[in-house]
Amino acid sequence: MALTEHEVAEIERANASGLRPVLFVHGLWLLSSSWDRWRALFEEAGYTTVAPGWPDDPATVAEAREHPETFARKMVQEVTDHYLEAASALDHQPAVVGHSFGGLIAQKIAGEGVSVVTVAVDPAPFQGVLPIPASALKSAFPVVSNPANTRRAVTLTFEQFTFGWANALDEPEARELYETFHVAAAGNPIFQAVTANLNPFSETKVDTKNPDRGPLLIVSGEKDHTVPHAIAHSAYTIQAKHNEALTEFTELPDRGHSLTIDHGWREVAATALEFVDRADVKHVAAVSDTP
């Protein structure tokens, strides 16, 4: 699996900086450009940043909408391997920040002992996370209602986006986010998450016991319909039980699944940045942590 020229250029820039890299992992229905404001904030704080896409992601939202079929058939481990390839090309271990399915992938990366500190925002459930609240089922329904969607890319209607992502926002902001950020997404990862606890070989499995996992923060939006409190807190409970490394959970009031891209993104980013800073990895990376 090859990194794109753009991704290689970002990695080379990060390596040349000598600073601690932060690797951002986006989830379904977004592109890596959704992290642009976060990246600016982290770089102002003294980090360098890298935000690879998922394999075959189009470069822009406009291109993604012209060719939604490019998102089809992606699987969780394929995407994880792409980010692991990016991490392995960095001169220093990255901090990893992920949202939604990117939050699941961030935890998989941490379970490989690759990240120095990890923040998972409203993370999709990994194998062993049992609660499935009704709102999560309703959010997943546009995908799982048709088994053929395992091979397809799915675009949400505005109404579906509003329920799953923008339920804590007013309609004008919800529509602005839908028009600015929303793209099609592979249906397959949703099926992988829904069936994870019935499949012993599920690609959503996370190594929560690795002593090299490093500090982990799980962030939950109080009003998230897609990854409700019960799912995010269950992930935290499992991680904290199985690993002696620093493990924390925080819930941000009145926030939905759009919390990384909506008007309150800065509060979420500041929460992640504070944790990364507190994990004592700020600014200049030590030579000894080279993967």
Buried (B, 14 or more C-beta within 10 A) or exposed (E): EEBBEEBBEBBBEBBEBEBBBBBBBBBBBBBBBBBBBBBEBBBEBEBBBBBBBBBBBBEEBEEBEEEBEBBBBBBBBBBBBBBBBBBEBBBBBBBBBBBBBBBBBBBBBBBBBBBBBBBBBBBBBBBBBEBBBEBBEBBBBBBBEEEEBBEBBBBBEBEBBBBBBBBBBEEEBBBBBBEEBBBBBBBBBBBBBBEBBEEEEBBBBBBBEBEBBBBBBBBBBBBBBBBBBBBBBBBBBBBBEBBEBBBBBBBBEEBBBBBBBBEBBEEBBEBBBBBBBBBEBBEEBEEEEEE
